[in-house]
Amino acid sequence: MSILTSLQLILYALVWGLGCAVHREERPALLHWLGFALLAALQAALVAWRPEGPVWLTHTGSNVATVFSLAFAGRGVLVFLRLRPPDALWFGLPLLALGVLLFIGPAATSARVGAMAFFNALLLGAVFMQARPAFLAEFGRRMAWIATLPVLAQLALNLFFVGWGLLQLPLDITGAQAVPTATWAVALVSAGTFNFLFIFLVALRLLNRLREQASRDALTGVANRRAMQERLHLEWERARRYGRPLVAIAVDVDHFKRINDQHGHAVGDRALQAVAQALQAQVRETDQLSRLGGEEFLVLMPQAQVAQEGQRLAERLRAAVAALELRGAAGAPITLTASFGLSESQPDDADREALLRRADQALYAAKRRGRNAAVRWSAELAGATD
Ligand SMILES: Nc1nc2c(ncn2[C@@H]2O[C@H](COP(=O)(O)OP(=O)(O)OP(=O)(O)O)[C@@H](O)[C@H]2O)c(=O)[nH]1
């Protein structure tokens, strides 16, 4: 049984090792779990070596390996969650366990197993307390429960052994009876759950990050055109279904080419970032600001009316961009303004692009009227382009 467990853990170690090679960002956590799997495999192999092997290794050594393997697993979880593990605890406890187990020696079985289980329980409790809020925040309640199960199973097993050690119960934990079988089953299942769960979570985090990157504009961090199209689709359908208009505000920074030409592309980039920040600070959580490309942005305002909330927001956005204080490379002040075109969805719109087309027409009108202005679409503007 224990030699099979050892082999299984070596396979886990192989997976973590491969993970370290290909996934740099998570390498610190994966290295911890590689250490965990190797030490747990060592522990199982030492147990398999009983009764032929030297007792200091097969008994005391296997207990020490167990405590250290849990320390690696737990500290790895904290590193994975970007938490700061208190090192006095995570290095101090295993070292203290080593000292205590050496002091007890291999012969005093109940004291030795009880002491090992006590340190294991402390480590499990510590990781549970520190990791749970961050875990819940990133992966949600369902995943937190799945992650909690192997910890609780391990904790229960270790508390049982602490009790066993303290009370000196007449149980044989080394033979083939119910208790050792249950011990191995809990150890195997919890190690397996732990490994598969965290392999899954590493992949899930990667997937979430890729999704996030696919919908964000790399320069400004606001939503990109793709995310805007998705949101527009959703909000346009909602607007039609519930008869609540949707407002689009097209934004274009004025004479942006001059900023690039006079101050260089890097300053131009900084200006775009500042504009995005200024716009973002004005829009509501329920609105969406996106960068469509170049110096063009778009604000979508669900459940709003252009003559009221739309016009008010556009005016605030205009003022926020005009109030930006930017400096070029030589410290020269840069004046920035933007033009705004507003439109509102209409019940007879053939498609959602109609809303954007009208916002664009209004934007061109704002440019024609001298820029640094917000213009609301009206029927006279239809067909007029620059
Ligand atoms: N720095 C920087 N410049 C960009 C980026 N994307 C587009 N541009 C520049 O933005 C400028 C857009 O210029 P135009 O479309 O002519 O418009 P404009 O100069 O803002 O003039 P109006 O819109 O008529 O007020 C071009 O010079 C592009 O090279 C970017 O990501 N970074």
The ligand as an ORCA input file, in Angstrom:
! r2SCAN-3c Opt
* xyz 0 1
  N       1.021     57.511    -28.908
  C       0.078     56.824    -29.547
  N      -0.482     57.345    -30.645
  C      -1.449     56.656    -31.284
  C      -1.876     55.390    -30.836
  N      -2.847     54.959    -31.664
  C      -3.028     55.912    -32.614
  N      -2.186     56.952    -32.404
  C      -2.031     58.183    -33.156
  O      -3.210     58.965    -33.015
  C      -3.226     59.889    -34.086
  C      -4.633     60.090    -34.571
  O      -4.654     61.156    -35.456
  P      -5.891     61.599    -36.316
  O      -6.816     60.427    -36.510
  O      -5.355     62.272    -37.527
  O      -6.695     62.586    -35.424
  P      -6.268     63.822    -34.510
  O      -4.873     64.261    -34.731
  O      -6.616     63.442    -33.107
  O      -7.243     64.942    -35.013
  P      -8.810     65.101    -34.766
  O      -9.372     63.792    -34.400
  O      -9.327     65.597    -36.073
  O      -8.965     66.123    -33.677
  C      -2.288     59.351    -35.167
  O      -1.146     60.167    -35.223
  C      -1.896     57.975    -34.636
  O      -0.562     57.643    -34.964
  C      -1.248     54.855    -29.663
  O      -1.567     53.773    -29.179
  N      -0.294     55.595    -29.058
*
